Amino acid sequence: MPDHLIGQAASLIRTASHVVALTGAGVSTPSGIPDFRSPDSGLWTVMDPLAVASIWGFHAHPDVFYRWFTPLARQIRAAQPNQAHVALADMEHNGHLHLLLTQNIDGLHQSAGSQHVIELHGHLRSATCLECGGQAVMEEAWRQVADGQVPRCLHCGGLVKPDTILFGEPLDYDSLKLAQQAALQCDVLLIAGSSLEVEPAADLPHLARRRGAHVILVNRQPTLADSIAEVIIRGDVANLLPSLVAALR
């Protein structure tokens, strides 16, 4: 365990006035949810993301999307928070974390007890009709999938898409604006389990650093923000984040 790095990170957080966290898929892989970009087991190592997870692919072949996405969504819905999620919730409850930004769609931060969460890439709680804009709980879409159908709007018959961000779609404007403001206002940005390869979330550490914030990186693999990080801790976030919480006590 890199105790001296944990100590450095804890010292920066303890003396900070406004700490923001940014999390990626690596926070949820210990809960059994596969990530997308890890070099050995990421989903995109075995399939073309533009074919199955782009808005263009969704419009062209929604049946292909749902055949691919339904088993993954089943894994996500069955997953439970791990110690990384719990540690971040503890940091919030103890006053050491003011806002959590996540690229994950699984809702596990909220399940672990985090209350101030911005979901940059959407979530699985609801779905939206691409024709009339009507919203429905995602459970209705899963019922139609279970019956062998592509989910359709109960009001107009339009194609229904989960409220997650696909390739080619912009992030929700309000969520992105709040995340960018948080990056510009924080004095410590803690990044955990993110490869930082997807824009515009990948630009958040650079926004924070340009305003003078300390950047702490906790991740298994090198990231594109390593050069601007003050503390880099390599390893499993499910082990490292609880150690960070313990060091903050």
N, C-alpha and C positions, 0 to 999 in steps of 0.2 A: 504493500500500500504506500503510495507516494505521500507520506505524512507531511513533509515540508511544503509540498504544493497545496495540499488540503489546508494547511495552516495559513499560507499566503492568501488563498482564496477567502478563507474565513475572516482574515484580518480586513481585507478590502470590503467585504459585505458588512461586517460588524460596524465599520466606521462610515458606511455610506448612508445617505439620506433618502435615496430613492433607487431601489433595486428592481430590475426587470429581468425576467427569464424568457428565453426562446427555446422551445423544444422541438425535436424532430422525431423521426421514426425510431431511432435508437432507444428512445425512452420506453417505447411500447413493445419492442421485440422480446424483452424478457417476459412479457405477458402472453407470448405465443403469436403475436401479430407479425407477419413477415414484412420486411422493409422492401424498398424498391431499388436501391442503388448500391448496396454492399457488393463488393467485387466477387464474393463467393456464392451468395445465396439470394441476392436481390431479385425481385420479380422481373425487372427489366433486363436481366441477363438471359432470360429464356423467352421473352416475347417483346414485340414491338409496341411501345406505349401508345404511339399514334394510331395504331390499328384498333386497340381495345379501350383506350382511356382518353381519347380526344373528343372534343365536342363534334368534330366532323365525322369521326367514326360512329359516334353515338347516333347522330342523325341518319347516317347511311345504313347502319346495321345495329339497331337497338337490341335485337335478339342476341347478337354476338356479345355486346356489352354485358347484358344481364347474365348470360351463361358464364362469362368470365367473372363478373363482379359478385354474383350471389354467393358462391362458396367463400370468397374473401370476406364478404359482409357477415356471413354466418360466423366465421372465426372472430371477427371484431366484436360482434354482439355477445359472444360467449366469453370474451376475455375479461379478466379481473385486473384491477390496479396492482402494480408491483411496488417494490420498495422505493423506486425512483419517483413514482407518482406520489407516494405517501410522504416522502422527504420534502418534495416541493410544497405539498399542502401544509406540512409542519412549518416550513419556512414562512409561509404566508400567515399562519395562525400565530407564530411567534414574533411577527412584526419585521421579519428580515426580507420579505418579498412583497412587493406592492402590486405587481401585475405579471401575469403569465401569458405569453404569446405562444401559440402552438401551431405547427403545421399538420398536426394529426387530426384525424376525423373521428376518432374512436370514443371521445367523451370520457376517457379514463381519468383525466385530471379532475373533472368534476366529481366522478365517482369516488375518488380518493379524498375529496373534501376541499379542493381548491374552489374558491368562489369568484375570484377576479380573473377570468380567462377570456382571451380573444382567440377564436378559432379561425385562423387565416384561410384555411383550405376547406372550410365548411364542416358539415357533420351529417350524421345518419338519422337524425330525429325526424326529418320531414323531407318531402319531395315537392317539386313544382311542375305544373303543367307548362310545357313550352309553347302552347297555343294561347290559352286564356290567362296564364299567370296564377291560376288558383293553386293553393297549397293544400297538402294533405299529410297526415302522419305517414311515415314510411311503412308502418305495418300494413296499410292497405295495399301498397305496392308489392310487398312480399307475399300477400295473399294471392294476388294476381299471378305473380311468378310461380308460386306453388301450384297453381292451376294450369301451368304451361303457357301463360299469356305474357306478352310484353305489357307492362303497366300502362294503362290509359286513364285519362281524367274521367271521373264519374260525372262531370258536368258537361264537358264539350267533346270528349273522346280524343283529346290531344295526347301526344306523347308525354309521359311523365318521367322526369329525371331526378335522381337523388340530389339533395342540396349539398353536394360536394363539388369542388372545383376540378374540372377536367382540363386537360391540355387544350390550349386555345381559348379558354375562358378567362376573363379578368377576375381578379379577386374582388370580393365585396368592397365597395368604395369606403364605406364607413369603417369597416374593420381594418382595412389597410391604412386609412388616415389615422386611426387611433394608435395603431402599431408604430407608425412612423413618428407620431408625436411622442410616444413613450420612449422610443429610441433616442430622440433628441433631448428628452428631459431627464433621462436616468443618469446616475453617476456610476453605476455598475450594471453591465449587461452580462448575465450568466447564460451561456449557450450550452445545451445538453442534448446529445444524441442527434445532432443534425449535421448532414454533410455540407450544408450551405451551398448547394448546387442549383437551387431553384429560385429564380427571381419572381417577384421583388423581395421575398423574405430574406434572400441572401444578402441584400444590401443593408439590412437593418444594423448589423454590427459595424459597418462602415459609417453609417449615419451617427451611431453612438460614439464611435471613436473620434470622428471629426469634431464632435462637440466636447471632447475631453473625457469621456467616460472610460472607465476601466473595463476591459473585455476579458471574461473568464471562459475558457473552452473545456468542456468535459465530453470526450468522445473517443471511440475506439480507434478511428482512422484519422489521418490528417485532413484538414478542411481548407477551403480557400481563404479562410479568415485567420489562419495560424499566424501570418506575418504581423497582424495588428493586435494579437492577444497578449495580455500581460502575464496570464497564467494559463498553461495548457496542461491538462491532466488526462492521460491516456488510460482507458480501461472501461469496464462495465459500469454504466451509470447507476444500475441497481445496487451496486456495492459502494460506489464513490459518493453519490449524493447523500445517503444516510450518514456516511462518515463526515461529510461537510456539515450536516445538521448537528451532529454530535460536537463538532469543533466550535460551533456557534453558541453552545450552551454556556 
